[in-house]
Structures are given as structure tokens and as C-alpha cells.
């Protein structure tokens, strides 16, 4: 389901509608169908909404970046660059940010891009329903100082705020969308392309036509982009074997050898972790989960080496930490803080008052193979934890985010900085802290991290990581290896903090 970025990228998203592959050249094409400048892009899941205030990120960049710009951009290494804002500066308190906007930019409906519009989009994202709306929680206000200047005031410093402006929080839609009943399906942005509604089949195939008046023409490499949705893993493999896409996200790691055999390059990353979110840390839903010894027992019960082999065909790195391996909080030793030890798990459960184990209700869905739920249940049952799976459908995400379950298996993004990871899943208001648990010790560490810099920030980030692991707020299993496939005629530069490359870094060779 980020950053990411995850934005959020989840295993549970795979499995909506499969699309019959469109015709075209094979992997020997020059990044497009022969004789044209069309990029054929395979997406692993369809887009839920084009409305900026509902937008996710991660793999959804395939749909969003053709039509929208962000206030800032991020280079492949994460360095922030000019976008719709050409200059930015903080005051001494790090709570007032001034953005200077680019001149002469218009939306595809002819509306001028102004500071008032930018402020309106920021406010709508903060108050909207995006999975990442919490990114702007610290934003008290966004105001137009003049036509090209925006003043953003924060309630407290946010070390990741500028990064968020290069992702979905920085997306800019025309004011015509704000009250439109068609905002989910009819995007109006300042981006390099417009959605061709006449050729688009919502949920299956999206066609984007190049704009003639785009402000950054050098970053536009195709006349047309066709994004086809292959949420069924078999359909995507067939499309790869038939050379029917130039680039594509992957559904599952086991597609990597198939793609390579078909002549594609597998551009791999480890941006997500798979395992369990143990969200009921106060024991409100299930009293057992409020005891740290129970949460630690769950960690000891998991045979991570076997799970990587069984669930990810070996395409993953076993871990017991959720912070990014490329980030400031990472400590190699924490990858093995909870070695597989069923007897230790049983002992901890006994110490916690559950010598005969307990029952844990968690959600299951049709998007993930039944075998995954069976394997997880088997490993937990071996130490006395009886899993009752509750079947879900389209209500999975609303119920998860609404705090229905004490724990659940999932795939969640690992952001490049500790602060971003805290914002996503650990602070009281975080989207994926679904029970909104607050802990004074963690909150105090987070407050210090907000204003720390350099070596002090790194030391605090690692201290927070150690605390999260010891308190067993999660039971991670492995860092998932994801792949983005590109054919022989297409050049791709991956994004250090996102599962898919950004649009301007995909081009014909």
C-alpha cells in the first residue's frame, strides 16, 4: 500500500481488475512502441483517486506525475530541487517556511497557478483523506503573501516537511477540482500531460497526452503515456513475456526471473518491510497485546529465514527492525534482535500470564494468497497463539485504519529518515498507529529529534529505533525486495526513497 515514497504500498492492494495486454513491440523496442513516442507503463494496482487531497504515492506516481507537479522535486538520491517553487527558506525557529513560486505556470484548464491556489491545495491535503494527510499535521496555516509567495506556519518544527512537499502533500490541482464531483476521475494539473478521457477506461487503462505549453519541456520524453493496470500477477507475467510493456512495477518478487528471462532489467529496491503491526499496545482491544512480553513472544515465534523463502521466494532480507537500511536510524545488529526461539516465546507468554496462550483475531483478504495466512497462523500456533482470521473485502483499509484489530499482517514502507517513519506509524496521530497509542518516553525522544541536527539527530534516531524494537511495537519479518522492470530500449533511474522511478527519470535509450 509509501514513501516513497510509500507513499503507502501494501501487499493487500494487489488483485483488483486484470487488463488484457495491449499490442506493441517486444523488449527490443526503444522504450516505446515502434515508430512512436509512446511509453507503455504497467501498473501493479489501479489508482483509487486523482483528487490531490486523497492521493497516495509510491506506485501511484505512474498516474499522478503525468498530470500533476509538486511544489518541490526530489532527485534520484533524494536531494530536493526546484519544482513549482523556485526558492524556499525557514525562519530561525524552523516553524515559518516561505516559498517563492514559479512564474507563468498554468493548469491544463487555463487557470493560473498562484500562491492562493498553492495554499488552498496544501490546506486541503492536510484536511483530506489521503493515507498521508498526517504529513501536514504540523501545518497551522498556509497563506498567500502575494501572488507568488506562500507563507507556511508550523505548530512545531518538522524535519521532513520539505520532503513531503516533493511527494503527494505537494501536489497541485486546479481550483476547479476542489468542489467537483468528478475530482476522483478528472484531474486538472500543471503537469506535462493531460488525461485523455475518451481513451481511458477507469480501473484498467489510462492514456495521457503531452501538453504543448508545459513549463519544463526538457523533462518530457514521450508524446503519450499509456498506463495499463495488471493487478493480477499472471496477467503481468504474460504481458512481460509478450513484450507488451516498456516498463512495469512488479506485483510479487517471484516475477523477477520471468521478467529477466523475457529480456527485462529488474531494478530492485528494499523500501518496504513485511510482517505484523502490533498496534494495540495498550491492550484496549486484546488485553494480551498490552504486555510487552507478549509482543516480544510474537517476535520470537517467527522463523524469518523460512518465511522469506516461503513468502518471498528468497527475495528479501530477514529483519526485526522497521527503519530503513539506508536511513539514519538503522543498526545492523537490530536485524536479529529476536532470533527464532519458540521456547523463549512460550516462556515469555507464561511470564505474562498466558501459559496456555491466547486468541488473536486478525484480518485476512482475497488479495493475498491463502498460504500466507496459513503459514503465519502455523508459526504462531506453535507457541500457543491461536489466530482467528476475519475475512474482509473492500472494507479492509477503512477497518485497519479505524483501529478494528489489535494486530495485522501487512507491508509498510520504510522511509529514509527516522522522523518520516515516526510520522507514518509511531506518533499518536500517525496514520498507521491505528490505535493512536501515545507513550511519554517515545514522544519525548521524538520531540528532541524534531529540532536535532547532525550527529545528535543520528544518535537520537538510533535510540528511537532501539526503543521501538525493545518495546516490540512491530513484528517485522523481512525487508521486501521489489522490482521495477524496464526493457532494453528504456533507461530508468530509480528513486532512492520510492518503489517506482519518477516520470522524468524514464526515457528512451
N, C-alpha and C positions, 0 to 999 in steps of 0.2 A: 501497500500500500502504500524520504524523503529523499532534504535534504537531500540537491541533493539531490540538486539535492532533493530525500525522501521526502523535497518534498517527501509524503509517506508512500513507500512501495510495499505492498503486502502480498504474501502468498495467496491470501484469500481473494484477491482481485481476479486471478486467472480463471477464466471459464464463463464468459458471457456468450456472445454470438460469434461463431466462426464465419469467416468470409471466404468465398471461393476465390482462388488466386486469379489475379488479372494477368493477361498475356504480356509478354515482353521478352527482351533478350536475356541471355544467360549471364553467368558470373564474369564473362569476358567483356561485358559492356563497359563503357567509360563512365560509370557512375550514373547512367540514365538509360532509358530506352533508346535504342539505336536511332540516330538521326534527329533526336530531340534533346531538350534540356529539361527533362522531367526526372525528378527524384522519386523513386518508388520506395516508400518507407513502410516497414512492417511494425505495427504496434502490438504489444502483448496484451493490452486491455484497452477498452474504449474509454472515451472521455465522459465524465459524469456531467460536467457543465463548462461552458465557455465564460460564464459570468466571473469576472475577476475576483469578486468577493466570496466566491465559492470554490476558487481554483485550488487544485493540488499542484504538485511539482513533479520531481523525479521523472518518470517516463512520460508524463503528460506534456513535457516540453515539446514533444512531436506535434501536438495540436496547438499549443499556446504560443510558441515563439514565432510561427509564421504570421500570426495576426497581431501580436502584442509586442511592445517594447517594455522594458523595465527602467526604473529611474537610474539604476546603475547596472553595469555588466560585470561579469566575472571572467577573467582569463582562465584557460585550462588549469593553471596552477592555483587558482583561487584569488589571484590579485584583482582588486577592484579597479574598474576602468569607467570611463565616461559612458553614459547611456543617454537617456533623456535629460539627465542632469550633467552639466559640464564642470561643475565645481561644487565642493561641499566642505564645510568646516564646522567644528564644535566650539562651543564656548569653554571657559576654564572649568566649569562644573561638569562638563560632559553630559549635560541634560538639554542643551539647546543646539539643534542642528540646522544650519542654513544651507539650502540647496539653491543653486543657480541653474535655471532650466535652459535648454537649447532653443534657439530662435527658429522660427519658420517651420515648425513641425505641425502637421495636420493629421487628423483622423481620417479614416477611409470614407467617412460621410462628409468630409469637408470642414468639420468643426476644428477650430484652432486648439492646440494643446497649450494650456495656460497654467499658472500657479494655482488658480482656483480649482481647476479640474484635477490637478495632481493632489491637492489637499483633500478633495472630495473622494478620490479613489482610495487614498490612504485610510481615511476615516471609515469608509465602507468596508474595507478589508478587516480592519480592527473589529468592527461590529458585525461582521458577516459570519458565514457558516463554514468557511474553509477549515479543513483539519488543522491548518497552521495559523488560524486567527490569533492564537496566543503569542505569536511572534511580535505582535504590536501591542501587547498588554501594557507595556510601559509608556506608550504614547498617550500623553494627556490631551494634546491638540496638534492639529496641522492647519496652518493658516497661510493665506496668500498675503505677503507683504506688499508686493506689486505684481505686475503681470508675469514676471519671470523669476520671482523669488518666493520660496516656501520656507517658513519657519516651523520646525517641528520641536515641540516641547515634550520631554520625557519626565515621568514622575521619579525616575531613578536611572542612573547610567545603565546602558545595555551594550556590552562589548560586541554583540553580534548584530546590532541594529543595521549597520550599513550592508552587511552580508544579506540580510533579509530583503533589502531594497533591490538586490540583484536577482531575487527569486520571486515567488508568487506575490509576496507582500508589496512588491514594487510594480506590479502590472498596472497598465494604464488603459482604461476603457473610455469610450466616448460617453459624455453625459446622457446621450440618447439611450444608452443601455440601462441607466440607473433605475428607471421605473418601467422598463419594457418587459412585457410578458414573454418575450422571445429571447431574453438575455442568455438563457442556457444554451441556445442553439444558433444564435445570430450575433457573432462577435463583431465589434466595431473598434478597431485599434489603430495605432500608429505604425504597426509592423510592416514588414516588406511584402506581405501577401494579403489578399482578401479571400475569404471562404466563398467558393462557387456553390451557391445553394442548389442550383439546377443539376449539378453533377454529384452532389453529396447525398449519401444515404446514412442518416444518423445512426450511430452504433456500429457501422460496418465500413464505410469508405468516405474519406473526406478529401476534397480537391481544393487546392489553394492556388490562385493565380497571382503572378507577380504584379505589384503596383509600379506604375511608371514614375511616381513622384516621391519615392522613398528617400529619406534624408541620408542614408548610409548605403549607397548603391554598391560600394566595393565589397560589402559583406554578403551580397546576394549572389548566389552561384547557380540558381536554376530559375527557369521561366515558370515552372509548375511543380508543385509537390502533391503527390497522391499518397495519403496515409491510409493503408488498409489494416484492419483490425484482425489479428489472428490470435484470439484468446484461447482457442483450442490448440494444444501443443502439437497434435498430429497435423493439423492444417498448416501450421507454421513450418514444420519439417518438410512437408510436401512442397510448400512454396519455395523453400531454400533449395531443395533438390531440383526443382524445375527452373531455378534461376529467375524467379518472378518478383524478387525484391532486390534493391541495391543495398539497402541497409535495413537492419531489423533488431529490435530488442529481442531477448530470449524469454521464454516462459519458464523454463527449468534448466538446470545445469546439464542434464543429460543430452540436451540438444547440441552441445558443443562439438562432439565428434562427428555428428551428422552434418553440421554446418561446415566443418573443416573438410570433410570428405567431398562436399559439394563445391569446394573452392573458395569458401569464405574465410576471412580472418576473424577469429574470435578475440575481440578486445575485452579483456576481463578486468573486473574490479571486485573488491570486497568492501562494499559500502553498507551492507545490511547485516544484522545478526538475526539468527533464528533460535527460538526457544520459547520460554514462558515469561509472561509478565505476571508477577505475583503482586497484584495491585491492592489487595485487601490487607494492607499492612497493619491496620488497627483491629482486624478481626471482626468487623461490623457484619459482614455477610457470612463468613465462616470463621468462628472463633479460633480455630486451629491456626489460621493464617496470620493471626496477630502475634504469634510466638516466633521469634527469630530462629529458634531451634528447628521448628517445623519447616520454615523456608530453607534453612540450610540442609535439612534432610532431603528435601526435594532435589537440591543441587547434587548431593552425594549419590542419589538414586539413579542419575542419568549417566549412561555409558556413552560418552560423547564420541569416542572413536567409532563405535559401532553405529551410532546414529548418523554420523557423517557419511559412512558407507551406505547405510540403508536408505536414508532420506535424500541425500545429495550426490549419490554415486561417487563419493570421494571429492567432490568439488566444494571444499570448504575447509576451514581451519577450526579445530575444536577450541572453545574458549569459555571462560567463566566471567568475563567482563564485557560490558556493553559499549564501552567507549572505543572510538575509532583507533585502529592500529597506527594510523598516520597522524593522530592528534596529540594534543599537549598532555592529556591525562593518562595515556597508555603506559602500562607497566607490564613487561613481558611475563614476569612471574605470576601475575594475576590470571593468565590464561589457564593455569592449572591449580587454582586455589581449592577447587573441590574435585579431587580425583575420584574416579568411580569406586564407591565403597558402600555397598548395600548394608553391611553390618553396622557401619558408622551411622548410616541413615536410620536404621531401626533403633539404635541406641539413643539417638537424639529425639526420636519420636517418643520413646519411653520416658526420657527425662522431661519431656514437655507434657507428659500426662496422657499420651496416646499409645500405650503398649500394644493395643490391638489395631492401631491405625485409625484412619478416619475416612470419610467420604468427601470427595471433591467434585463439585459439579462444574463442568466447563463446556463451552460451545463447540459444536462441530458444524461443518458445512459441506456442500456438494462440490466446492471449488478445489478442495484438497483431497488427494487420494485417501480412501478409507484406510489403507495400510498405515499411513502416518499416524492416524488416531489410535490404531490398534497397537502400534509399536510403543507409543508414548504410554498408553494405558498399561501395557505389559510391564514396562520398566518400573512404573510407579507402584503397580500391584505387588511387585516382588518385595517391596519394603513395607507393605501394609496399607498403602494409599489406594482406595478404590475410586476409580474415576467413573463418573456418570456423565456421558456425553448428551448434551441437549441440542437437538437438531435445529439449525437456523437456515434462513434463506437470505432474502434481501434485507432483513432486519438485523443482520449480523453487526454491521458497523454502528448503527444507532444504539443497539443494546450494549455493545462493548464500551463505547464512549460514554454511555449513560451509567456505567458502573454496575451492570447487572451481575457480573460474575466476579468471584474472588481471585480468579486466575484464568489465563487462557493462553494457548499456543499461538504464536504469531511470528511475523518477520517485520522488524522495525529498522529504520535507518540508523546508521552511526554517523553523527555529524563530525565535522573536522575539529571543532573546538568543544571544550568541556561545557562552556556556557550554553552553546546551542543544544547540546544533549540534555542539560538540565532543563532548559526551556521546553523542550519537546516532551519529556516524560517524567520529570522528577520534582518539579516545584508544585506547590499546591494548586496553581491554576493551569498546569500543563495539560495539554490535550490527552496524552497517554498516561497520565497519573489519574486513571479513570475513577478512583475512589477519592481523589483530591486529598490525599494524606499529607499532613504537614508534620515535619519533625524539627524541633528547635535547633538541634545540632547541625543538621544539614542546611537549614535556612540561614544559620549564622555563617557557615562556610560559603554559601552562595553569595551572601551579601558582601563578604570580603572579596570574592572573586570578581564581583561587578566592577570594582574600582582598581583592582590589582593590574600590574603590568610586568612584562619581562619575566625574570626568574621567579619572582614572587607569585605571579599568576600560574606558572607551570607547577610550582610546588603545591599550590592550593588545589589545582586541577587533579593532581595525583592523589592528594589527600582525600578529596571527594570520591575519587574512583575507589580507593581502598575502603572508604566508609560504606559505599553502596554495595561493594562485594561482600564485606563482612556482615552487613545487615541483610544480605540476600534479598534485595528488592526485586531481583530478577533471577531467573534460572536459564541463562543463555546456554545454548548447545554448541553453535558454531557460527563463525563469520561466513556468510553465504557468498559463494563466488558467482557473480552474474556476468553475462556476456552480452556485448553488443556486436552484431555481425556486420561486416562490410565486404562487398565483393571486390574483385580485382581492379575494377575501374573506378573505385571510390576511395577517397582519402578521408580518414577520420582521426580527429584528435580528441581523446577522451577528457572529460571534466574530472578534476581530482575529487570533487565532492558531489558528483551526481551519477546516477546509474546510466544515463544516456548522454552523449555529447551534445553540446549546444549547437543550434542550427547552423550558425556561421562557421562552425568547425567541421562541417561535412561538405565536401566539394569533389567535383570530378578530378581524376588524376590527369 
